[in-house]
């Protein structure tokens, strides 16, 4: 039989697992604030689980292992979705025509005093 405190932690862990499962999923909106909130909630869950009596804390092991697996899967999805270093290098090369359009031609800059 689980205590009310343990059941509350198990329910919170299930909610966190579902939220972690959305990290890196195309179409889901998870920004830095969302990830920071998830991090805060996981830290709080672990601290609360650690404060449980040993017998009840052992009841959380499978649930916490599932959270770790959910984080591992989310990390793989986020890494797969991140641009590679080669992509970033290609995207940061400045096209001279784009620069000229953004800042104006050399003649126009001289007229403005630059």
Secondary structure per residue as TSV (DSSP state, phi and psi in degrees):
chain	resnum	aa	ss	phi	psi
A	1	X	-	360.0	135.6
A	2	X	-	-98.3	145.8
A	3	X	-	-76.0	167.7
A	4	X	H	-64.2	-37.9
A	5	X	H	-65.2	-42.9
A	6	X	H	-66.5	-41.7
A	7	X	H	-62.6	-38.7
A	8	X	H	-63.0	-41.5
A	9	X	H	-66.0	-39.9
A	10	X	H	-64.8	-39.6
A	11	X	H	-65.1	-42.7
A	12	X	H	-62.2	-41.4
A	13	X	H	-63.3	-39.2
A	14	X	H	-63.3	-41.5
A	15	X	H	-63.6	-43.1
A	16	X	H	-64.1	-41.0
A	17	X	H	-60.4	-41.3
A	18	X	H	-65.1	-41.9
A	19	X	H	-67.0	-40.6
A	20	X	H	-64.8	-34.2
A	21	X	T	-63.2	-18.7
A	22	X	T	-87.9	-12.5
A	23	X	T	-64.8	125.9
A	24	X	T	79.5	2.5
A	25	X	-	-81.4	127.5
A	26	X	T	-55.6	135.4
A	27	X	T	92.0	-16.4
A	28	X	-	-87.3	143.4
A	29	X	-	-102.2	104.1
A	30	X	-	-133.1	98.4
A	31	X	-	-91.9	-176.6
A	32	X	H	-57.5	-37.1
A	33	X	H	-65.6	-40.0
A	34	X	H	-62.8	-44.0
A	35	X	H	-67.1	-37.1
A	36	X	H	-65.8	-38.7
A	37	X	H	-65.8	-42.0
A	38	X	H	-60.4	-44.0
A	39	X	H	-59.8	-46.0
A	40	X	H	-60.9	-43.7
A	41	X	H	-66.5	-38.3
A	42	X	H	-67.1	-43.1
A	43	X	H	-60.6	-43.7
A	44	X	H	-64.0	-42.4
A	45	X	H	-60.5	-45.9
A	46	X	H	-64.5	-40.7
A	47	X	H	-64.4	-40.9
A	48	X	H	-67.5	-41.0
A	49	X	H	-64.2	-37.2
A	50	X	H	-65.7	-29.1
A	51	X	T	-82.1	-8.7
A	52	X	S	-68.1	156.7
A	53	X	-	-59.2	149.7
A	54	X	H	-52.2	-41.0
A	55	X	H	-63.7	-40.5
A	56	X	H	-73.9	-36.8
A	57	X	H	-62.1	-36.9
A	58	X	H	-62.7	-26.7
A	59	X	T	-69.4	-13.5
A	60	X	T	-93.0	-8.0
A	61	X	H	-60.5	-46.0
A	62	X	H	-64.6	-39.4
A	63	X	H	-65.6	-44.3
A	64	X	H	-67.1	-34.7
A	65	X	H	-63.8	-39.1
A	66	X	H	-64.2	-36.9
A	67	X	H	-63.3	-41.8
A	68	X	H	-62.2	-44.4
A	69	X	H	-62.6	-38.5
A	70	X	H	-64.9	-40.3
A	71	X	H	-65.5	-40.6
A	72	X	H	-61.3	-44.6
A	73	X	H	-64.8	-40.0
A	74	X	H	-64.8	-39.7
A	75	X	H	-62.4	-40.8
A	76	X	H	-64.0	-42.5
A	77	X	H	-64.9	-41.2
A	78	X	H	-66.4	-40.4
A	79	X	H	-64.9	-40.2
A	80	X	H	-66.7	-31.8
A	81	X	H	-84.0	-17.8
A	82	X	S	-73.2	143.7
A	83	X	-	-69.0	146.4
A	84	X	-	-76.3	167.7
A	85	X	H	-62.6	-35.2
A	86	X	H	-65.8	-41.1
A	87	X	H	-62.4	-42.1
A	88	X	H	-65.6	-38.7
A	89	X	H	-64.8	-40.5
A	90	X	H	-66.4	-36.9
A	91	X	H	-75.7	-20.4
A	92	X	H	-95.0	-8.3
A	93	X	S	-64.7	132.4
A	94	X	-	-90.7	122.4
A	95	X	-	-77.2	125.4
A	96	X	H	-57.5	-32.9
A	97	X	H	-68.4	-37.3
A	98	X	H	-65.9	-41.1
A	99	X	H	-64.6	-42.2
A	100	X	H	-63.6	-39.7
A	101	X	H	-67.6	-36.5
A	102	X	H	-74.6	-40.5
A	103	X	H	-106.2	-6.4
A	104	X	-	88.6	164.5
A	105	X	-	-74.0	168.1
A	106	X	H	-61.4	-37.8
A	107	X	H	-64.5	-45.4
A	108	X	H	-65.2	-36.3
A	109	X	H	-67.3	-39.0
A	110	X	H	-64.8	-38.5
A	111	X	H	-62.8	-35.1
A	112	X	H	-82.5	-6.6
A	113	X	T	93.2	19.5
A	114	X	-	-99.3	360.0
